[in-house]
Amino acid sequence: QVQLVESGGGSVQAGGSLRLSCAASGHIADIYYVGWFRQAPGKEREGVAAIYRRGSSGYADSVKGRFTISKDNGMTNIYLQMDNLKPEDSASYYCAARTSLYYGDWSQLLARTSEWGYWGQGTLVTVSS
């Protein structure tokens, strides 16, 4: 079992920055990837960024160049630095853990939300114009 707890959400004006944190506990050694997902009211959950336990990462096109995912030496703490935020980034943000290796590309990995077995409770990000 893996437990995930997000923090760092809040309200910011467009162009501003926020840093989200995800604290993992439990069977951390089982984690291959940690990802950040978001869901706005009335919309489907979408993958934003993910990081592999050896450090490689991938991003959704909508956040490339603005968001940066990082982690500590292990997979205990994972961060999402969000810069140049836009109103359309407003959503609840969730971190998730995947405990199996994936051989496709990052966009496919982020799209397969049902294959991420562990989820945090979410943190709300609101960006005003």
C-alpha positions in Angstrom: 0.0 0.0 0.0 1.1 3.6 -0.7 -0.3 6.7 0.8 -0.1 10.1 -0.8 -0.8 13.5 0.7 -0.8 16.7 -1.4 -0.2 20.2 -0.1 0.5 23.7 -1.5 -2.6 24.6 -3.3 -4.1 28.1 -3.1 -5.2 31.1 -5.0 -3.0 33.2 -7.2 -3.3 35.7 -10.0 -2.6 34.9 -13.6 1.2 34.9 -14.2 1.9 33.9 -10.7 3.5 30.7 -9.3 2.6 27.9 -6.9 4.6 24.9 -5.7 2.6 21.7 -4.9 4.1 18.9 -2.8 3.2 15.3 -2.6 4.4 13.2 0.4 4.4 9.5 -0.2 4.5 6.9 2.5 4.1 3.1 2.8 5.6 0.8 0.2 7.6 3.5 -1.5 10.0 1.0 -3.0 7.1 -0.3 -5.1 6.6 3.1 -6.9 7.8 3.4 -10.5 6.2 6.7 -11.3 4.5 9.6 -9.5 2.3 11.8 -11.5 0.3 15.0 -11.1 -3.2 15.1 -12.5 -5.9 17.8 -12.4 -9.6 18.0 -12.7 -11.7 21.1 -13.2 -15.4 21.1 -12.5 -17.4 19.4 -15.2 -14.2 18.1 -16.9 -12.4 14.8 -17.0 -9.3 14.3 -15.0 -6.2 14.9 -17.1 -2.5 14.1 -16.6 -0.2 17.0 -16.1 3.3 15.6 -15.4 4.9 12.5 -14.3 8.4 11.5 -13.0 10.1 8.1 -13.1 11.9 6.9 -10.1 15.2 7.3 -11.9 14.4 10.9 -12.6 13.1 11.2 -16.2 9.9 13.1 -16.6 7.2 14.0 -19.0 4.6 16.7 -19.4 1.3 17.4 -21.0 1.6 19.9 -23.9 -0.6 22.4 -22.1 2.0 22.9 -19.3 5.3 22.3 -21.1 7.7 25.2 -20.3 5.6 26.4 -17.4 5.5 23.4 -15.0 8.4 21.4 -13.6 8.1 18.1 -11.7 10.9 17.1 -9.4 11.5 14.7 -6.5 13.9 14.0 -3.7 16.5 11.2 -4.0 13.9 8.6 -3.4 10.2 8.9 -4.1 9.2 10.2 -0.8 8.6 13.8 -1.8 7.5 14.9 -5.3 7.0 18.5 -6.3 5.2 20.4 -9.0 6.5 23.9 -9.6 3.9 25.8 -11.5 5.0 29.1 -13.1 3.2 31.6 -15.4 -0.2 30.2 -14.2 -3.2 30.8 -16.3 -6.9 30.8 -15.3 -7.4 27.6 -17.3 -4.9 25.9 -14.9 -7.6 26.2 -12.1 -8.5 22.7 -10.9 -8.1 20.3 -8.1 -4.6 18.7 -8.4 -4.0 15.2 -7.4 -0.8 13.2 -7.1 -0.9 9.5 -8.0 1.5 6.6 -7.9 2.0 3.8 -10.4 3.6 0.6 -9.3 4.3 -1.0 -12.7 6.6 -0.1 -15.5 5.2 1.4 -18.7 6.9 1.1 -22.1 4.9 3.7 -24.0 5.5 7.4 -24.2 4.7 10.0 -21.5 1.5 11.2 -23.1 0.1 7.7 -23.1 1.2 7.1 -19.6 -0.5 10.3 -18.4 -3.7 9.3 -20.3 -4.1 6.0 -18.6 -5.5 7.3 -15.3 -7.1 4.0 -14.5 -3.7 2.4 -14.3 -2.5 4.6 -11.5 -3.3 2.6 -8.4 -2.9 5.1 -5.6 -4.2 8.7 -5.3 -4.0 11.5 -2.9 -7.0 13.5 -1.7 -6.3 16.5 -3.9 -5.4 20.2 -3.4 -7.2 23.1 -5.0 -5.5 25.6 -7.3 -7.4 28.8 -8.3 -5.9 31.2 -10.8 -7.7 34.5 -11.2 -7.4 36.8 -14.3 
